[in-house]
Amino acid sequence: MKVYNHELLKRKALILVVMLGLVSLFGDMTYEGARSITGPFLAVLGANALVVGFVAGLGEFLGYSLRLLSGYITDRTHQYWSLTIIGYAINLLAVPLLALAGSWEIAAVLLVTERMGKAIRTPPRDVMLSYATTSLGRGWGFGLHEAMDQIGAITGPLLVALILYFQGSYQASFAFLLLPAILALLVLIFSRLTYPNPQKLEIDLPKFKTGGLRRVYWIFMIASALIAIGFVDFPLIAYHFQKQSLLNPSMIPIFYAVAMGVDAIAALFFGRLFDKVGIGAMAISTLAAAFFTPLVFLGGVDYILLGVVFWGVGMGAQESIMRASIAEITPSKKRGIAYGVFNTIFGISWFAGSILMGFLYDINVFYLVVISLIAQFMAIPLLLKTIKK
């Protein structure tokens, strides 16, 4: 009977992960399609590299720092679905409004608003996923969700590239993205009606000795912050491609789609690896991904595709096994705030890194590459240290 109940619970958990994966699929079609062209779009509107780095960094900073509040509210209220739906609505509907932006300042406000919506919905959604993935395997469950997420992240940029290829404008591309935004919200509402109490999907786990955030959590946090500082965001990479005339503008979204495809494969691979070796999988992915900066910024046309592939490996790990790691090293009653604190510090680090990378790019791109490599290499021994905890 227990075996039957466990299998039934596992089947329900898988369905929830897949449904939330579909929401992310349509969601990523929307905002990753937009993200693939925001760098060039801001440049067309008159922004320089520092502005692009600042806007991307500020969006990520607010998009991560507000997760502290969202995580706290999640733990206090257990209103997982309400917070998730509100966040997705803000997150997704800001994108098509970019079609109406007539200046980089207005576009910047909408881009930051989109990230703020993501901040609201991410902690409650990840807590729901953490409940479902106990029976599936943390790494595999989060990896599956990220892989579905990246199907949308591939499709969105490719559709945008298609629109641009046929002489469509950036504004037409943003307007088209209203369609997947609506589909994502419809699937999300259906998921809410189907699984009103996702916390019931979590199987019994060994109890933590303490109710707070453990030392291993903070070591992992520091390592992740270093990764965030050194990881150049794609808008600056796209800006580099256009400024140096390395790619035709219509090809930039295609390269982004390639990165998202690698992201999906990496999420599944490192998810499985995480279930076998734990946080050590994060150290391996960080080492591999670190080399994207010299390839992208110093390698020229012959090496940028390989650099984009390594960038995708890093993103796949960040979006899957980073989240799985937090679920593994924190008690369930503190999981919302654990995700909130983690994402706040990660966002501050990403913001600082984005500003720094934009500043260094305007001075000398070689300095950007060196600082990026140093920050990511410094994270590796800290990640290895968590294996012993």
Secondary structure as UniProt FT lines:
FT   HELIX           2..44
FT   TURN            45..46
FT   HELIX           49..77
FT   HELIX           80..93
FT   TURN            94..95
FT   HELIX           96..100
FT   HELIX           104..132
FT   TURN            133..136
FT   HELIX           138..165
FT   TURN            166..167
FT   HELIX           170..176
FT   HELIX           178..194
FT   HELIX           198..201
FT   HELIX           215..230
FT   HELIX           234..243
FT   TURN            244..245
FT   HELIX           249..251
FT   HELIX           252..277
FT   TURN            278..279
FT   HELIX           280..289
FT   TURN            290..291
FT   HELIX           292..298
FT   TURN            301..303
FT   HELIX           304..329
FT   HELIX           332..334
FT   HELIX           335..363
FT   HELIX           365..386
FT   TURN            387..388
//
